[in-house]
Amino acid sequence: MIKFFRHIRKSLLEQNKMGKYFKYAIGEIILVVIGILIALQINNWNEERKDSYEEQKILVQLKNEFEKNLDQLNEKIYMRNKMTLASEGLLNYIDNPEIIVKDSLLYYIFRLTQEPTFDPIENDLAVSGKLRMIKNDSLKILLSNWTSDAYQVQELEASWQQVRNDVVIPIFIEKDFARNTIAYLLNNGYTPDHAFNKSTQLNYHITPNNVDLVHALNDSSKELQGAASSCILFNKITNGQSVALRDRIEKILSLIQSELNND
C-alpha cells in the first residue's frame, strides 16, 4: 500500500502536476489521520470493553461477599435480641427468686455468656485501586465507607466483650453455673445460632451437680444485675447500629444488582 502511494506521488512529480500533487499529499495525510483516529477509537473501545468485563467480575464478587455479610449480620442481630430477652428474664429472677425455673435460669445465664461478633468479608478495592473500576458513584461511596461503618459496630461489640470477660465469665465459673449450663445444653441437644447446618444438634451427656442455683444467683446478684443491665444497653445500641448497617448492605446489594442488570 505504501509503495502504491509512493508511486502515485512520483508519477505526479514527473508530470510536473504540482497542484494535483499537493492535493493528493493533503488527502493522504487526511487518510493517515483518519486511520490513526480509527485505531485509537478501536483501542479505546477494547479498553472500555476490558474495564466493563473487569467491573462485572468485581460486582459479582461483591454481590457474593455482601450477601454473606448480610446473613452474618442478621445472625448477630438475632443473637443480641435473644441475649436482651434473657437479660430481662435474669433481672426478673433476681427480683423475684421465688419464681425461678432452673432450666430457664441456666438458659438466661448461657445467653449472658455469649459474645456475638460481626466479622465481615473485607474487600481490598480501595487498597488495590480497583474501586475506580466501579462506575456507579453512589455505589462507590458506599463501598469506600464500608470498612469504617462496619468498624463502628465492632467497637460496640468490644465494649460488651470486656464486661463479659471481666464480670460474667468469672461468675459463670466460680459460682458453678458452667457445669450445669453446659449439661443443660448438651443433654438436651444444642444447635449453635451460628451453625452452618441448623438441623445438626450437639449431644453429649454431662451429669449436673447439686449446686443451689438460687443461692448462687443471690450470692452474685449485684454483679449479675450490672452485667445483665449492661448487656441490654450494649445490645440495644449495637443492634441499632447493626440495623443501620444492614440498610446500607441492602442498598449496596440493590445498586450492584442494578449494575449487573444494566450490563
C-alpha positions as CSV (number, residue, x, y, z in Angstrom):
1,M,0.0,0.0,0.0
2,I,2.9,2.4,0.9
3,K,4.6,1.6,-2.4
4,F,1.3,2.3,-4.2
5,F,1.0,5.8,-2.7
6,R,4.7,6.5,-3.3
7,H,4.3,5.5,-7.0
8,I,1.4,7.9,-7.4
9,R,3.3,10.8,-5.9
10,K,6.3,10.1,-8.0
11,S,4.2,10.0,-11.2
12,L,2.6,13.4,-10.4
13,L,6.0,14.9,-9.8
14,E,7.4,13.6,-13.0
15,Q,4.4,15.0,-14.8
16,N,5.0,18.4,-13.1
17,K,1.5,18.4,-11.8
18,M,2.3,20.2,-8.5
19,G,-1.3,21.3,-7.8
20,K,-2.5,17.7,-8.0
21,Y,0.5,16.5,-6.1
22,F,-0.2,18.8,-3.1
23,K,-3.9,17.9,-3.2
24,Y,-3.0,14.3,-3.2
25,A,-0.5,14.7,-0.4
26,I,-3.0,16.5,1.7
27,G,-5.6,13.8,1.0
28,E,-3.0,11.2,2.0
29,I,-2.3,13.0,5.3
30,I,-6.1,13.2,6.0
31,L,-6.4,9.4,5.4
32,V,-3.5,8.7,7.7
33,V,-5.0,10.9,10.4
34,I,-8.4,9.2,10.0
35,G,-6.7,5.8,10.2
36,I,-5.0,6.9,13.4
37,L,-8.2,8.1,14.9
38,I,-10.0,4.9,14.0
39,A,-7.2,2.9,15.5
40,L,-7.4,5.0,18.7
41,Q,-11.2,4.5,18.8
42,I,-10.8,0.8,18.4
43,N,-8.2,0.7,21.1
44,N,-10.4,2.8,23.4
45,W,-13.4,0.5,22.7
46,N,-11.3,-2.5,23.6
47,E,-10.1,-0.9,26.8
48,E,-13.6,0.1,27.8
49,R,-14.8,-3.5,27.0
50,K,-12.0,-4.9,29.2
51,D,-12.9,-2.4,32.0
52,S,-16.5,-3.3,31.7
53,Y,-15.7,-7.0,31.9
54,E,-13.5,-6.4,35.0
55,E,-16.2,-4.3,36.6
56,Q,-18.7,-7.1,36.2
57,K,-16.3,-9.6,37.7
58,I,-15.8,-7.3,40.7
59,L,-19.6,-6.7,41.1
60,V,-20.3,-10.4,41.1
61,Q,-17.7,-11.0,43.7
62,L,-19.0,-8.1,45.8
63,K,-22.6,-9.4,45.5
64,N,-21.5,-12.7,46.9
65,E,-19.5,-11.1,49.7
66,F,-22.2,-8.7,50.8
67,E,-24.9,-11.4,50.7
68,K,-22.7,-13.4,53.2
69,N,-22.1,-10.2,55.2
70,L,-25.9,-9.7,55.4
71,D,-26.6,-13.2,56.5
72,Q,-23.9,-13.0,59.2
73,L,-25.2,-9.6,60.4
74,N,-28.8,-10.8,60.6
75,E,-27.5,-13.8,62.7
76,K,-25.7,-11.4,65.1
77,I,-28.8,-9.2,65.4
78,Y,-30.8,-12.3,66.3
79,M,-28.3,-13.4,68.9
80,R,-28.3,-10.0,70.5
81,N,-32.1,-9.9,70.7
82,K,-32.0,-13.3,72.4
83,M,-29.4,-12.0,74.8
84,T,-31.5,-8.9,75.6
85,L,-34.6,-11.1,76.4
86,A,-32.5,-13.4,78.5
87,S,-31.1,-10.5,80.4
88,E,-34.6,-9.2,81.1
89,G,-35.5,-12.7,82.4
90,L,-32.5,-12.8,84.6
91,L,-33.3,-9.5,86.1
92,N,-36.8,-10.7,86.8
93,Y,-35.4,-13.8,88.5
94,I,-33.1,-11.6,90.7
95,D,-36.1,-9.5,91.7
96,N,-38.4,-12.5,92.2
97,P,-36.3,-15.6,93.2
98,E,-39.5,-17.4,94.2
99,I,-40.5,-17.8,90.5
100,I,-37.1,-19.2,89.3
101,V,-37.3,-22.2,86.9
102,K,-34.0,-24.0,86.9
103,D,-33.8,-24.7,83.1
104,S,-34.8,-21.1,82.3
105,L,-32.2,-19.7,84.7
106,L,-29.5,-21.8,83.0
107,Y,-30.6,-20.6,79.6
108,Y,-30.5,-17.0,80.7
109,I,-27.0,-17.4,82.2
110,F,-25.9,-19.1,79.0
111,R,-27.1,-16.2,76.8
112,L,-25.3,-13.8,79.0
113,T,-22.0,-15.5,78.3
114,Q,-22.3,-15.0,74.5
115,E,-20.3,-12.5,72.6
116,P,-21.7,-12.1,69.0
117,T,-19.0,-10.5,66.8
118,F,-19.6,-9.3,63.3
119,D,-16.6,-10.3,61.2
120,P,-17.5,-9.3,57.6
121,I,-15.6,-10.3,54.5
122,E,-13.2,-7.5,53.7
123,N,-12.6,-6.4,50.1
124,D,-9.4,-4.7,49.1
125,L,-10.9,-2.5,46.4
126,A,-9.6,0.8,47.8
127,V,-6.2,-0.6,48.6
128,S,-5.8,-2.3,45.2
129,G,-7.1,0.7,43.3
130,K,-9.9,-1.3,41.8
131,L,-12.5,0.9,43.3
132,R,-12.1,3.2,40.3
133,M,-13.5,0.3,38.1
134,I,-16.9,0.9,39.7
135,K,-18.8,3.4,37.5
136,N,-21.8,4.0,39.8
137,D,-20.8,6.9,42.1
138,S,-23.4,6.1,44.8
139,L,-22.1,2.5,45.0
140,K,-18.5,3.7,45.0
141,I,-19.2,6.0,48.0
142,L,-20.9,3.2,50.0
143,L,-18.1,0.8,49.3
144,S,-15.4,3.4,50.3
145,N,-17.2,4.0,53.6
146,W,-17.9,0.3,54.3
147,T,-14.9,-0.5,56.4
148,S,-15.4,2.4,58.8
149,D,-19.1,1.7,59.0
150,A,-18.5,-1.9,60.0
151,Y,-15.9,-0.9,62.5
152,Q,-18.4,1.2,64.5
153,V,-20.4,-2.0,65.2
154,Q,-17.2,-3.9,66.1
155,E,-16.2,-1.2,68.6
156,L,-19.5,-1.6,70.4
157,E,-19.2,-5.4,70.4
158,A,-15.7,-5.0,72.0
159,S,-17.3,-2.9,74.9
160,W,-19.6,-5.8,75.7
161,Q,-16.8,-8.3,75.4
162,Q,-14.9,-6.5,78.1
163,V,-17.9,-6.7,80.5
164,R,-18.5,-10.3,79.6
165,N,-14.9,-11.3,80.3
166,D,-14.4,-9.2,83.4
167,V,-17.8,-9.9,85.1
168,V,-19.9,-12.7,83.6
169,I,-17.3,-15.4,82.9
170,P,-15.8,-15.3,86.4
171,I,-19.2,-15.7,88.0
172,F,-20.1,-18.4,85.4
173,I,-17.1,-20.4,86.5
174,E,-16.7,-19.5,90.2
175,K,-20.4,-20.0,91.1
176,D,-20.6,-23.3,89.3
177,F,-23.0,-22.2,86.7
178,A,-20.7,-23.6,84.0
179,R,-21.2,-27.3,84.5
180,N,-24.9,-27.1,85.0
181,T,-25.4,-24.8,82.0
182,I,-23.3,-26.9,79.7
183,A,-25.1,-30.0,80.9
184,Y,-28.5,-28.4,80.2
185,L,-27.4,-27.5,76.7
186,L,-25.7,-30.7,75.6
187,N,-28.1,-33.2,77.4
188,N,-31.0,-31.6,75.5
189,G,-29.3,-31.2,72.2
190,Y,-27.8,-27.9,71.3
191,T,-27.6,-26.2,67.9
192,P,-25.4,-23.0,67.9
193,D,-27.0,-19.9,66.5
194,H,-24.1,-19.6,64.0
195,A,-24.1,-23.3,63.0
196,F,-23.8,-23.8,59.2
197,N,-26.2,-26.7,59.4
198,K,-29.2,-25.7,61.5
199,S,-30.5,-29.2,61.7
200,T,-27.4,-30.5,63.4
201,Q,-27.6,-30.9,67.2
202,L,-24.7,-31.3,69.6
203,N,-25.5,-34.1,72.1
204,Y,-23.3,-35.2,75.0
205,H,-24.2,-36.4,78.4
206,I,-22.9,-34.4,81.3
207,T,-24.2,-35.1,84.8
208,P,-25.2,-31.8,86.5
209,N,-24.2,-31.3,90.2
210,N,-26.4,-30.3,93.1
211,V,-25.3,-26.7,93.5
212,D,-28.0,-24.4,94.9
213,L,-28.5,-22.2,91.8
214,V,-30.9,-19.8,93.6
215,H,-28.3,-19.3,96.3
216,A,-25.6,-18.9,93.6
217,L,-27.8,-16.3,91.9
218,N,-28.5,-14.4,95.1
219,D,-24.8,-14.5,96.0
220,S,-23.8,-12.8,92.8
221,S,-27.0,-10.7,92.3
222,K,-25.2,-7.4,92.4
223,E,-22.6,-8.3,89.7
224,L,-25.2,-10.1,87.6
225,Q,-27.6,-7.2,87.7
226,G,-24.9,-4.9,86.4
227,A,-23.9,-7.4,83.7
228,A,-27.5,-8.0,82.6
229,S,-28.3,-4.3,82.5
230,S,-25.1,-3.6,80.6
231,C,-25.9,-6.5,78.2
232,I,-29.3,-4.9,77.5
233,L,-27.7,-1.5,76.9
234,F,-24.9,-2.6,74.7
235,N,-27.0,-4.9,72.7
236,K,-29.7,-2.3,72.1
237,I,-27.1,0.3,71.0
238,T,-25.2,-2.3,68.9
239,N,-28.3,-3.6,67.2
240,G,-29.4,0.0,66.4
241,Q,-26.1,0.4,64.6
242,S,-26.4,-3.0,63.1
243,V,-29.8,-2.3,61.6
244,A,-28.5,0.9,60.1
245,L,-25.5,-1.1,58.7
246,R,-27.9,-3.7,57.3
247,D,-29.8,-1.0,55.5
248,R,-26.5,0.0,53.8
249,I,-25.7,-3.5,52.9
250,E,-29.1,-3.9,51.3
251,K,-28.6,-0.6,49.4
252,I,-25.2,-1.9,48.2
253,L,-26.7,-5.1,47.0
254,S,-29.5,-3.2,45.3
255,L,-27.1,-1.0,43.4
256,I,-24.9,-4.0,42.5
257,Q,-27.8,-5.9,41.1
258,S,-28.9,-2.8,39.1
259,E,-25.4,-2.5,37.6
260,L,-25.4,-6.2,36.8
261,N,-28.8,-6.0,35.1
262,N,-27.7,-3.0,33.0
263,D,-24.7,-4.9,31.5
